[in-house]
Every structure is written in structure tokens, then in C-alpha cells.
Amino acid sequence: MIDIQKVETFIYAAESSSLSEAAKQLHLSQPGVSRQIKLLEQGLGVQLFNRNHTGLHLTEAGQILLPWARHLLHDMDELKEMMASLQESAAGELRIVCSTTIGKYILPQLAIRFRLLYPKIKIHILVCRPEAAALNLLSGDAQLGVVSTEAIDPGLESQEFFRDPIGLIVPVNHPWSKRSLIEPSDIVQEPLYIREETSGTRWAMLTELSKFDISLEDLNIFMEIGSTEGIMEAVSSGYGVSFVSCLASKYFRDSQRIMGVEVDGLHMQRATYMVRKRISPPHRPRDVFWGFIHAPENADLLNQSVKFMGHT
């Protein structure tokens, strides 16, 4: 096993090119520094320095080791800080980017619960475009992201956040509003509002409709609208129908601005994911929140959208 103290001694000797200078900075004797480097070389099975009258010079092995040694020392410092912080209540700042409409309904409620448990953690929820979420995480501008698809970048990892049913909404005066059930084939001729190509709702809709041999070309697309709120406003104006998140449409349905209609055999839902950087220094607010989202006491919040399915 590599001794961290020997690694630190190696770094000081490499950066100063002098055993005596390294000994001075480390408050050790020169023979002590020389012995530690010799033991490190024996442990690794390589020679790290060439020694001559002009001082120390890194060998090829030493040049390769130096950046790794610095990284190792940095990681050890981060680990010590993390372990020390566990003796105190969690504190710091947590920046979460959210690129999915439905995440904006659940995430703030979950953040409130988290903040009450950890009052010393300040949370910032930032809205962004789907393509910007990964960039924010990889650059370190945010520690967590809420997105509509699993992370495909190898530098990121994801876990399922929650699932939300998607239902058909119609104007309150639409003939379907008086029916408890319609057939998938009924949808084909009706003017339909759809989300943009990158939308998770659109992908879920087309995937489910394909089971009934209904494709995008079969649908009577009236308009493409880039927000769930915009679609609900359009439907509430009295023309056209659409598929939207059951959770997002709850307020519009409760206020009877639109109606929900069940489609026979159609079981449409979309998953929302939480994403973080796969390899990064410890960040306690991020790591605590990552585990908090699926704590048993939050099951009611993450499952609440299930009861919004069906005819309303």
C-alpha cells in the first residue's frame, strides 16, 4: 500500500528539485526525506529521480507519477474534509438544474421538505433547456439535474426520480367530455396539439400510439407548442385536444377549464430522472439530496400523480 506521507515527500522533492529544500519545507531531516523517497521507489518498483551534482531530475516514471501524486493528495484532502463535515450538520449550497416541465411541479415540493431537515443547505433551482443540463453538470455550474431521459454521457449517472401518467385533455364543451372512454382510433381525425421533437411527453405519446398502429403521419397535427402550459391554454380556448402530464394538468382540470378523457387500452407515462456527475469531489449537500429523494417519507409526493389518471 502506498503511504500518503511518502507521496507528499515525493511531490515536494520533485517541485523543488532538491532534497534539502524538500526537507526544509516538510520540517524533516534530509536523510529522512531521502529514505522516504527510496522506500516509495522500492514500493513502486521504479526509479523516480536521477541524482547528480545539479540536483534531482525526474525520470520518466517520476514524470508520470507526479500529476497522479498531486491528484491523490488532493483527493485525500477532500476525503478528510468530507469525513470531518459528518461531525457537523450538513451545510453549503446546492444548485439543481431542471429541464423538464413536470420536474418543476415535484422538485420544489421535495426541496422544501429537504430544506426543513437541513436548514443550513441553501438550494437554487434553475430552469434550463434539455441540451444545457448535461453541460451545467459537467462544468460544475450545478450539482444535480432533473431531466426527462436517462443520462447517455459517460461522465454522468442517473437514477429514476418518479413516473408521471400522461392523459388526454379536451375542451370542456367537447363531445368527448361527456364520455367515460374513447378508442385510440378516435384520436386520428381530431385536431391535435403536440410538444416539440425533444419533448419526453411527445416521445411517450408516439411510443404508446404505435402499439395501435398509429404513427405521427396518421395524426391530424394542428399545432406544435413548446410548453405544457401553452398547450393547456390552447385546449381551454375550446379547440383541439392534446396529451399532457396528468400532474401538470391538475389545476386546469380542477378549475374545469379542460376535461380529462380516458383512452381505452392506452397506458401512457413518462419517467423523470435525477442526474449527477459520475466522478467528482465529494459534495455533501448533493450526496445527501441524492439519497433523500427516495426516502420512505417522500413516497406520497413521488406517487401523487398516479391518482390523477383517468376521467375527471
N, C-alpha and C positions, 0 to 999 in steps of 0.2 A: 504493500500500500504506500502511495506517495505521501510524504509528510508535507503539510502545507508550509511549515516553517522553512523547510529546505527549498521549497518552490519560491518563497518570498526572498530568501537569501540569493537564489539564482537570479531573480529579477533585478535586485539591487546591484549585484556584481555585473550583470550584463549591461545595465544602463549607465553605470559609472566606469566600466572597463577597468576596474581596479578593486583588488581585494581589500586594500587598506581603506579606500573610500567607502566601500560597502560595509566594512566593519564599523567605521565611524558612524554611519547613518543608522546602523542597526544596534549600536551600543554593544558590540561584541568584540572579541579579540580577533586578530587577523587569522591565527591558526584555527580558531573556531569556525570562521567563515569558510576557510579552505576545506576543513573537514566536512562541513555540511554539503558543500558542492561535490566533494569526492564521493560521499555516500549517495547523493542523488544520481550521480553518473553511474555508480555501481548498480543502483536500483533499476535504472532505465536501460543499462547495458550499452550506453553510448558515451562518447566524449563530447562535452558541451563547450569547452574552451580550449583554444591553443594559447599557451603561455610563453611569452618571450620578453625581451628587455623593454619593449614598448608598451607592455601591459597585456590585458586579456583581450582575446579576439574570439568571437563566437564561431564555432564550427557550423557546418550545415545543419547538424542535429540541433544545435543551440538556437540557430536562427528560426528553425521550425517550431521549437518548443516555446520561444519567448511569447508570441501572441496567445498561445494556448495557456501559458502560465498566467498571463495577465487576466485572461478571461476566467480562469479557475479561481484566482484570488478575488476577483470581482463577485463571482457567484457565491463564494464563501461569505463575503461581507453581506451580500443580500440575504443569505440564509440566516446569518446571525441576527440581522435586523428583524427579519420576519419572526424568528423564534422569540426575540425579545419583546416584539409587539404583542405576542399572545398573552403576555402577562398583564396587558392593559386592555381596555375596551377598544374595539375596532374604531379607527378614525381615518379621515382622509377624504379624498374626492373621488367620485365615480361618475364617469361620463359614458352614457349609453346612447348609441345612435339607433334610430328606429326608421326603417324604410318601408314598413308595411302598414296599411291603414288599420287593420284590425288590432295590431300591436299597440296602437295609440289608445285603445279602449281598456286593455288589460294592464299594460305596463305601468301607467300612473297609479292605478289602484294597488298593484303589488309593491311599487316603490314607496307608497305611503306606509304600508304595513312594515316594510323593511326599515324605513326611517324612524318609526316609533320604537323599534327594537334597538336600532343603532343610531342614536341621535347625533353622534359625533361624525357620521359619514354624510357628506353633502353630495346630493345626486343631481346630475344635469341630464335631462332627456332632450336629445337633439334630433330633429326630423331631417332626413336626408333622402336622396334618390337611391334606388336599389344598387346601382353601379358604384355609388360612393361609399357604401357601408364597409366593404372589404378594404378599401383604401384607407379609410379612417382608422380601422383596427390595425392594419399592418404598419401604418405610420406612427401609431401610438397616440393619435389625437383622441381616441376613445378606447375604453377598456372592454366594452361589451356591445354587441349589436343584436337587434331584433329584425329578422328578415323572413321572407316568405319561402325561401328554398334552402336546402342544406348547403353548407359551405363546400365548394369544389376546389378552392385554393388550398394547396398542401400546407400552407402556413397557418391555416385556420382550422378550428374544430367546432362542431356544433352539437347541440342537444335539442330534442323537441321541447318546445315551450308549451304549446297547447294546440288543440284542434277545434276548429270552428265550423259548424254546418253552414252551408250556402243554400239559400232558399229563393224561390221565385216570388217577386213582388209585382203587383199590378195596381193601377189606379183604383180608388175606392168605388168608382162608378162603372168599373169594367165588368162585363158579363161573368168573367171567371170569379169575381169576388163573392158571388153567391154560391159557388160550387165548392164542395169539400175536396174534390180531386179532379185533376185533368190528366190526359195522356201525353207522353212525350211528343207524339206526332202533332199535337195541337199547337206546339210552340213554333213550328216551322213557318207558318204564314203570318204570325203576329209580329208587328214592328218591335225590334229588339235593340235595347241599348247594351253595349258591351264595353268592357275595360280595354286598355291598351295591351299590346302584344306581350309586354313583360310582366303583366299582372298575374299573380298566383290564382286569383279568382277566375280569370279567363281560362287559364290552363286547366283548372279543376272542372270548369263547366264543359269544355270541349272534350276532356277525357271521359267524363261521365256520359255525355250525349252520344259519344262514339259507340257506346255499348248498345245503343238503339239505332245504329247505322245513320246517325245524324252528324254531318260534318259542318264546318264553318260555311262552306259554299251552299249548304241547304237552308241556312238561316236567313231570315229577312232582316238584315242589319240596317237599322235606321240611323244609328249614330254611334261613334266611339267617343267615350268620355273618360278622361284620365283620373277620376276620383269617385269613390263610393258616394260621397255626399252629393256630388253633381248628378250622379245617376238617380239617386233618390228624389232629388228636387225635380228632375225631368219627369220621372214617373208620376210624382204627386201632382204635376201640372195637368194630368188627365190623358196623356197619350203615350203608348208604348209600355213594354214590360222589361224586366231585367232579372238577372240572378245576382244577388249580393249577399254579403255576410249577414247571417241571422242576428248576430250580436250588434253589428253596426246599424242594422235597420230597426232595432227595437224601439227607439224613441219615435221614429216616424210611424211605426205600426201602432204603438200605444196611443199616439195622438190622432190615429185614424186618418193620417194623410196618405197612407198607402195600405194595401192589404197583402198578406202572405197567402200563397196558394200552394198546396201540396201537389207534386207531380208523381203519378203512380210509378213505382219502381226506381225512382231517381233518389240516390243517396249521395249527395254531393257534400264534400267537406274539404277543407284545406288545412294543412299543418303550418304552424308558425314556429320558427326556430330561434334559439339564442346562440350567438356565435362569439368566440373569443380567439385570441391569438394562441396558436398551439404551443409555441416555445417563447417564453418571455420571463423577465424577472418577476418574483413574487409580488403580488399586489393584493393586499388583504381585502379591501372593500370589494374588488372584483371577485375574488375567490369565495368570499362569504356569500355574496349575492348569487353566484353561480349555483351554490348548493341550496340556497334559501328558496329558490323558485318552486322546487318540488317538495318542500316540507309539507307534512300531512295537513297542517293548519291552513294551507293555501289551496287545498283541493276544491273547496267550494267556489273559489274565484276562478280557477282554471277550467272548471267544468260547467260554469254557469251558462254558457252559450248553448249547451245541449237542450235545455228546456225551451229554447226559442224556436225549435224546429216545428214544422207542421203548419196547419191552417190557423191563422189568427185573425 
